[in-house]
Amino acid sequence: MTSRTNSTSRVDYNLVFILFLLFIASCVAIYSAQSTGQYGSNFLFKQIIYYMIGCGIIASVITLDSDQLKKISWYAYGFGLFLLTFLIIAPESIARRINGAKSWYNVPGMGSLQPSEFVKVFIILSLARVIVDHHQKNPIKTIQTDLWLLIKIGLTTMVPLLLVMQQPDLGTSLVFIAIMLGMIFISGITWKLLVPIFSVGVTLISVIFYFVLWQPDLLEKYLGVKEYQFGRIYSWIDPYNYQSTTGFQLTKSLLAIGSGETGGKGYGEREVYLPESHTDFIFSVVGEEFGFVGASVLISLFFLLIYHITKVGMETKNDFYTYVCVGVISMITFHVFQNIGMTIGLLPITGIPLPFVSYGGSSLMGNMLAISLIFSIRYHYKKYMFSA
């Protein structure tokens, strides 16, 4: 027997509160970042508008149950592939090239729209359906059925991944891979398959990394890869030797965060000049103005968000919902780890924003679309009376 509740009480207000705190953090950080004098746009106002649009997305998706989400998953996936494919062949008037990458559509009255941010969510829905359908058709697991599931997951991810690499956009490609790996680990595929496959993958990456650092001439000789193409890796390993070129952002970010020390310099008291600090390097603004304490509070908010989504995924009895939660967790966790990691020199710099905090309409709306799936899960969750 299920307990009946009205639609208002089924809204996940804990998640609403966490998002509200991230909204406040975003507004505070962006307002300070745009006040440096190098910008002419009011990014704070635009970010508030994007948050309002994101709330509209949540209100639209929250009413969709698991059956409806499964039905639209392949339509959304196909639409995403169309957007990514057309982006490659679109003229400059529709999709201009920015910083060497052709990743955005020009939307009149809105600015730029990056379709890959929404494709991340479409991949999550599609992979969740692939896994659920596979287990329904193959109730008895064997090595062969697990291998076939692994192939289906890989193909579903690789098609949009290859299209994004054509832009090129390494950061988004890594997010696709992170989502895929998270879904694979929870899909029930036997470790007898996963261990050797991932061991080979890790070994291959290690070998490539070795040649990049110590034998780049061999890569150029046999693969035609130029040494300058690994500038981001070299500037990550030794940023101060490249601080006038590819290491400029990282050295300034390290200086900003380090100078914030424990309590920070105070709101609006930044001294380190860091270009584009309102986007990918917003964490550097927080670190300099609010120090270790402020940065820790922001990281704790992300921990609460990921913990809450994990709890939702564990409580639901719907396998499709569980896989969706895992996909969203993988996406947000990788975003947070990669963005903060690159600002403190732990990881190489990629164009990955800090979720819900960095300025950016496409990124924010894509993340709000992902969170709307969690709201939908809670909205349609049936709590059974007399259950444990």
N, C-alpha and C positions, 0 to 999 in steps of 0.2 A: 504494500500500500504506500502510495507516495503522498507527501504533504503538499498541499496546494498553496502557492504564494503568488502575489501579484507581480507584475512586471517590474515595478520599482524596487521591490525587495530583492529581486534576482540580479540587480546590478552589483558588480564587484566594487564596492566602495573602498576597500583596501587598495585595490589597484588604481582607482581614481585618485586616492590620496598620494600614492607614490608618484604617479604621473604629474600631479600638481606640484609636488616638491621639485621634480626635475624641470618642470616648466619655470618655476621661480629661479632655479639655479641657472637655467639657460638665459633668462631675461637679464639677470644680474651680470653674468659674465659677458654677454654680447654687448650690453650697454656700455660696459667699461672698455671693451675691445674697440668699439667703433668711435670712442671719444679721443683716440690718439691723434686725430687730425689728418690721417692719411686717406680717410674715406669720405665720400660725399653722400652716400646713401644712408637711410635710416634702417639698418638691419634689424633693430629691435622691433620696429613696427611690422616689418615684413614677417618676422618670426612669429609674432602674435597672430598674424593673419593665417600663417601656415598651421599653427596649432588649432585655430578655429576650424580650418578645413579638415584637419585630422580628426577633430571631434565629430564633424559631420560624417567622416568615413566610418568611425566607430558606431555611430547611431544607425548607419545603413547596414553594416555587416552584422551587428549584434543579433538581429532577428533571424539570421540564417542558421539552421540547425545542421547537424553533421551530414544528413542525406543531401541537403541542398548544396553544402560546401563540396561534397564529393562529386556531385553532378556538374558543378561549374569548374572544377579543378582543371580538367583538360581543355576547356574553352579558354580559361585564363592563361594556361600554359601556351596554347597556340597563339593567343593574342600577343603574349609577351615575345614569342619567337618572331612574329610578324613585325613588331616594333623594332626589335634588335636587327632584323634583316634589312628592313627599309632604311634604318639609320645609316647603314653602310653605303647604300646607293643614293641616298637623298642628296639633293643639291645643297650648296652652302647657304642658300636663302632659307632653307628649312632646318638644316642641321649644320651649324658652323663648327669648325675645328677650333678647339680651345686648348692651348698649351700642348699642341701636338696630338690631342685625342679628339675623336669625333664621337662623343658620348651623350650629347644633349640635343633635344629638339627645341626650336625657337617657338615659344607659345606667346602669341600677341596678348599684351596686357598682363602677363604673368612672368615672362622672362624665359628661363631655361628649364626644361623638364628632362630628367635623366631616367629613361625607362628601366634600366637595369636595377634601380632601387626597388621597383615594384615586382620585377621578375624574381627577385629573391623570395618573395612571399609566394609567388606562383609555383616556384620550385618546391617549396615546403608542402603546399597542398598536393601537388602532383606526386611527390615521393611518398607522402602519407597514403595516398590512394593506391599507389603501386604496391606498397608493402601489405596493406590490408587485403587488397584483391588477391595478391599472390598467396597469402596464408589461407584465404577462404578456398581457393582452388587447389591448394596443396596442403591438406591437413596433416599429412604424414611427411615429416622432414627427412630429407636425405642430402647427401653431398651434392647430388645433381640439382635438386630443387634449390638449395642454398646458392649454388653457383649461378643458376639462372636468375635468381632474385638479385644477386650482386651485379650481374650484367645489366639487368633492367634498370637498377638504380644508377649505375654508371652511365648508361646511354641517356637516361632522362636528364642527367646533370650535364653531360659533356656537350650536348647540342647547344644550349644557351651559353655554356662556358666558352666554346670556340668562337661564338659570335661576339662575345664581349672582348675576347682577346684580340679580335680584329680591330677594335676601336683605337688603340689598345687601352685596356683598363685592368692593370694587374691587381689592384686592391679589391675590386668587385669580384674578380675571378677567384681570389683566395677565399672570399666569403662564400661563394658557391661551393667550393671544395670543403670548407668547414661545415656547411649545412649537410652536405652529402655524407661526410664522415660521421657526424653525429647521428644521422638517421641509420647508417649502416650498423653502428655499434648497438643500437637499440632494436634493430630489426629481427634479431633472433638468429642471424647467420652464425653458423658454428665457427668457433675460434680456430678449428683445424684449417679453415680456409683463410681467415683473416690474418693470422699470425705470419704465415709465409709471404702473403701478398704485401702486407705493410712492411715486413722486414726488407723485402726487395726494394720497396719504394723509399724507405729511409736510407738504405745503402746507396741507392742511385742519387738521391739528393746530396748525401755526404760527399760522394765522388765528384759531383758537379761543383759543389762548394769548394772542394779542395783545388780543382783546376782553376776556378775563378780567382782564388787567392794566390796560389803559388805557381800555376802553369797556364796563365791566360794566353800565352803565345801559341800553345797547342790548340786551344779552342779557336783561335783566329786562323790557324793554319788548316785545320781539318774541318771545322764547322763554319768558318767565315764570320765568326762573332768578333766584333771589335772590342778592344779593351775598355774604351770609353763608355760602352753600353752597360758596364757594371759599376758605373759611377756611384749609384746609390749604396751599393754594398761596400765599396771602398770608403765612402764618406761616413758610413755607419761604423765601420771598424776603427777608422782614424779620422773623426770629424774635424779636428783642429788643423789637420794637414790640408783639408779641403774647405776651410771655413769661408773662403772668398767665393766659392762656387757651390757645389752640390752639398757641402756641409754647413752652409750658412744657417739654414733653418734650425738644424739640430743643435749647433753650438749656442745659438741665441735662446733656444728653448731650455737647454741645460742651465744656462746662466740665469734665465728668468725663474725657473723652478728652484734652483739652488739658492738664489738670493732671497727667496721668500722665507727660507729657514722654517722655524716652527710655527709662528703665528702670522706670518705674512707682513707685507708692508702697509696694509690697509687698503680699503676699497678706493679705486681710482688713483692709487699712488704708484702705478707701474713706472719703471724707469728703463726697462729693456725694450728696444724697438724690435718687434717681431711681425713681419708682414703676414697678412691673411690670418691673424691670430683669432679672428671670430669664427673660422671654419675648422680646419683640421687640428689647429693648435690651441683650441679653446682651453684645454687642460692646463697649458702653460700660464694662461691668464689667472686661472684659479690658484695655481701653485704659487705664483708670485705675490698676489694680493692677499691670499688667505693662508698661505703656508702649508705646512704638513697637516695641520688640523683641518683646514678647509678642504684640502685634497682628500683626506681620509673620510670626511663626511660625504663628499660626492661619491667616492668609491663605495661607501656603505649603502648609499641609495641604490646603486646598481646591484649590489649584493642582495638587498631586500627584494628588488624587482625579479631577479633570477630565482631567488628562493621561493617567491610567491608563485611564479609560473611553474616551478618544479612541483610545488604543493598541489596546484591545480591539476597537473598532469598525473600525479599519483592518486588523486581522489576520484578522477573520472573513471567510469567503467567502460568507456568507449575507446577501443583501440585506435581508431582514426584520430580522436582528440589527443590521445597520448602521444602519437607520432607528430602531430602538429605542434604540441608543446615542446617536444624535443627539438624540432626544427627551429622554432622561435628562440629557444634557449641557446642553441648552437650559434645562431646568427648574432644575437645580442652579445653573448659572451665573447665571441671572436672580435666583434667590433670594439668592445671596451678594452679587451686585452691588447689588441693590436694598436689602437689609437693611443692609449696611455703608454704602452710599451715604446712606441716610436718617439714620443715626446721626452722620455727619460733616457733614450739611447739603448733600451733593452732590445728593441727590434728595429729593422730597417724602416725607413720612411715610405709609407704608401698613402694613397689618397683616400683613406678611410676616416670618416668623421666620427665624433663621439656621439652615440645615439641620444636623441632627445635634448642634447645640450648644444652641439655645434650648429651654427647657422646653415640653413640649406633647406629649400622647400621640398625637393625630391626625396632627400634622405629622411626628413622628418615625416613626410606623408607616407613613405614606405614603411617606416618603423611603426607609425600609428596604424597602418593597415595590418601589420603583423600582430600588434597588440589587440586590435579589434577581434582577431580570432580567439584570443584568450577571453575577452569579454563575452564572446558568443558561447564559448564552452561553459562559462559560469552561468550565463543567462539560461541555458537549456539544461543545466545540470539538475537532475531529479534526486532529491535527498529522500531516502527511504526511511519511513518510520520504523522504530525498533531495530534499526541496523546498528552495527557496532560503531 
